[in-house]
Amino acid sequence: MTSVKEQEAIRKLMVFLQEWDSAHKVARSRILDNFIESNNGKTEPELELEFSQGASLFLARLTAWLRMTYMYSTCLDKLLKSIGIFLSAASGRRYVIEFLEIGGVMILLEILGLNHLKEEDKRESVKLLQLVADTGRKYKELICESYGVQSLTEFLVTSNSAEAQEDVQVLLDSLGHSNPKYQNQVYKGLIAVLPCASPHAQKLVLQMLRGMQDVVGEVPSALVEPVLGVLSSVHLEVQYEAVQLLKALMALEVRPLLLKGLVALLTPPRKKAFTFYPTALCLREPVLVYIQQAAAAKAIGVLAKESAEVAEELIQLKVVPGLMVALGNLDHVASQRHASISLEYFVHTFPFVEECVKKALGHTLFQHFMDSPETWYTKMDPVQAEELASNIVDIPRDMARMQS
């Protein structure tokens, strides 16, 4: 038999629930404000104490209202934050289960795809999905089974909020780990969106791909083209992350394809190389293939210095003549600078490369190169540049295995 105190607590709960049931939008908004202010950070036992062991009755009302109104943004931010108090409550796994039983995951994913909703609302949805994923492996699987990877990656590349994108990164990274059934789906989903137009999203995707290498092992060859493609980004932070990923991939079977692709980027097709985008001032801006050429030259130097074996493979792939082509690109100083610095490493490390390059450049030009590899190209005239691009440096394949 319940005590008088317990009966009074139950009466208060029933009054509160009746107030909610009869309230319109403005009154419900006020109730949510009070709930958020009073209960943020509470544990499951504390919430049950607050609601006289009937907290689930209020959660059921919140989720029912969410299901009916999420398309119309009715107090959506406050509603999601209120549900988040339940889902984040310590020892409150049952609240997560109750939320999922009404199709909570599907609703949250649908919110991400509704263009008319605010970024803040979508960010709150991502946070709730993270709370679901944190509950355990089968909950991660449920998100993936609900086409969560597709919804999250699409929101990642279309969002205008860096904070929201970073929240998505945390969630996708969580879905990609301790989730063996769907980790490859996450990895392939990230590859698919790598060519997107958002540089911040590209940066985050590259970081996630690198972070997942320890769980996916060998990677599909479909990764090669998108990774090399982002080297054409004008954003240095994107190029940096691409090079870091390339370094991580050098221990895998995809390495030969990546190295071959990098060397090929040093010699862009001429009809593309001499196409320029006009600007308002009628200045010529180098097309993306030049930016990609410079980034490839830089990446080659980084990878070669990391591993003598990689350096030898690059020489066999004719990286030296490719670097000389980039050196002769008078239309893009960055290509010349990075090619010169990378070529210097090969010349200093492999005596046979030094001999071949000296023969190709001639004594005077080679001496300028050796004296000042970071600036000598600024004094190069068009005739010398053309000679660089057209000179064929022939290094026998077996010589590439001879390291100084």
Secondary structure, DSSP 8 states (H G I E B T S, - for coil): ---HHHHHHHHHHHHHHHHHHH--HHHHHHHHHHHHHHHTT--HHHHHHHTTT-HHHHHHHHHHHHHHHGGGTSSHHHHHHHHHHHHTSTT-HHHHHHHHHTTHHHHHHHHHT-TTS-HHHHHHHHHHHHHHHTT-HHHHHHHHHTTHHHHHHHHHHH---HHHHHHHHHHHHHHTSS-TTTHHHHHHHHHHHTT-S-HHHHHHHHHHHHHTHHHH-S--GGGHHHHHHGGG-S-HHHHHHHHHHHHHHTTSTTHHHHHHHHHHHTS--HHHHT--EE-TT--EE--HHHHHHHHHHHHHHHHHHH-HHHHHHHHHTTHHHHHHHHHT-TT-HHHHHHHHHHHHHHHHH-HHHHHHHHHHH-HHHHHHHHH-TTTGGGG--HHHHHHHHH------GGGGG---
